[in-house]
Amino acid sequence: MPGGDVSDLDKNRALVDWLRYQLRYAESRVRELEAAERRERRRAERARAEQSWKIQPQRSNESALLHRGGCALYEAPMGFVNRREALIALADPDIRACAVCRPETGLREGARAVP
């Protein structure tokens, strides 16, 4: 390095260091964005579940149960039912409402408005 000039080797080492820094930053940002996306997806799923219902199938001597979508007493392996289907389920004598999450609350008041 005569005269204080920076050699090509030193320039390229500095460039490699800078690019490694940029890559670490970009990877970190991608991880943050992926985590935010997962949180948003979970929030949207919870909101959808709260606006839905689920039916727990009948077991041996017990009746089938209607639950709110967010009820933790029964994790539905399949999809949710909508308001109309929940009203039909409540009218079925073989299906009872869960005593914990009380899915009938809010359904009965607007029952006339549902076709």
C-alpha positions in Angstrom: 0.0 0.0 0.0 2.4 2.7 -1.0 1.2 6.2 -0.6 -1.8 5.3 1.7 -3.9 3.8 -1.1 -6.3 1.0 -0.1 -5.5 -2.2 -1.9 -8.1 -4.1 -4.0 -7.9 -6.9 -1.5 -8.8 -4.6 1.4 -11.6 -3.0 -0.6 -13.1 -6.4 -1.3 -12.7 -7.6 2.3 -14.6 -4.5 3.4 -17.3 -5.2 0.7 -17.6 -8.8 1.9 -18.0 -7.5 5.5 -20.7 -5.0 4.4 -22.6 -7.6 2.4 -22.5 -10.0 5.4 -23.9 -7.3 7.6 -26.6 -6.5 5.0 -27.5 -10.2 4.7 -27.8 -10.6 8.5 -30.0 -7.5 8.6 -32.2 -8.8 5.7 -32.5 -12.2 7.3 -33.5 -10.7 10.6 -36.1 -8.5 9.0 -37.6 -11.5 7.2 -37.8 -13.4 10.5 -39.6 -10.4 12.1 -42.0 -10.1 9.2 -42.8 -13.8 9.2 -43.5 -13.7 12.9 -45.8 -10.7 12.4 -47.6 -12.6 9.6 -48.1 -15.6 11.9 -49.4 -13.5 14.7 -51.9 -11.8 12.3 -53.0 -15.1 10.9 -53.6 -16.4 14.4 -55.5 -13.3 15.3 -57.7 -13.6 12.2 -58.4 -17.3 12.9 -59.4 -16.4 16.5 -61.7 -13.7 15.3 -63.3 -16.0 12.8 -63.7 -18.7 15.4 -65.4 -16.3 17.7 -68.0 -15.5 15.0 -68.6 -19.2 14.4 -69.8 -22.3 16.1 -68.7 -26.0 16.2 -70.6 -29.2 16.9 -69.0 -31.9 19.1 -70.3 -35.3 17.9 -72.3 -37.5 20.2 -70.3 -39.9 22.3 -71.7 -43.1 23.8 -74.3 -42.0 26.3 -73.8 -38.2 25.9 -75.6 -35.8 23.5 -73.8 -34.0 20.8 -72.9 -30.5 21.9 -72.9 -27.1 20.2 -70.0 -24.9 21.1 -68.9 -21.4 20.3 -66.0 -21.5 17.8 -63.5 -20.3 20.4 -64.5 -22.8 23.1 -61.5 -24.7 24.3 -63.5 -27.6 25.7 -63.7 -29.1 22.2 -61.1 -28.6 19.5 -63.0 -29.3 16.2 -60.9 -31.4 13.8 -63.1 -30.1 11.0 -64.6 -26.8 10.1 -67.0 -24.4 11.8 -70.7 -24.0 11.3 -72.3 -20.6 10.5 -75.1 -18.9 12.4 -77.9 -20.5 10.4 -76.5 -24.0 11.0 -76.0 -23.2 14.7 -79.6 -22.3 15.0 -80.7 -25.5 13.3 -78.4 -27.4 15.6 -80.0 -25.7 18.7 -83.4 -26.7 17.5 -82.4 -30.4 17.2 -83.4 -32.3 20.3 -80.3 -34.5 20.0 -77.9 -31.6 20.3 -77.4 -29.6 23.5 -75.7 -26.3 24.1 -72.3 -26.3 25.9 -72.9 -25.2 29.5 -69.5 -23.5 29.6 -69.4 -21.3 26.5 -73.2 -21.0 26.2 -73.4 -20.8 22.3 -77.1 -20.0 22.4 -76.3 -16.5 23.8 -76.7 -14.1 21.0 -78.2 -16.7 18.7 -81.7 -16.7 20.2 -82.1 -12.9 20.1 -81.6 -12.6 16.3 -83.2 -16.0 15.4 -86.1 -14.4 13.6 -83.8 -12.4 11.3 -82.1 -15.6 10.0 -83.9 -17.3 7.0 
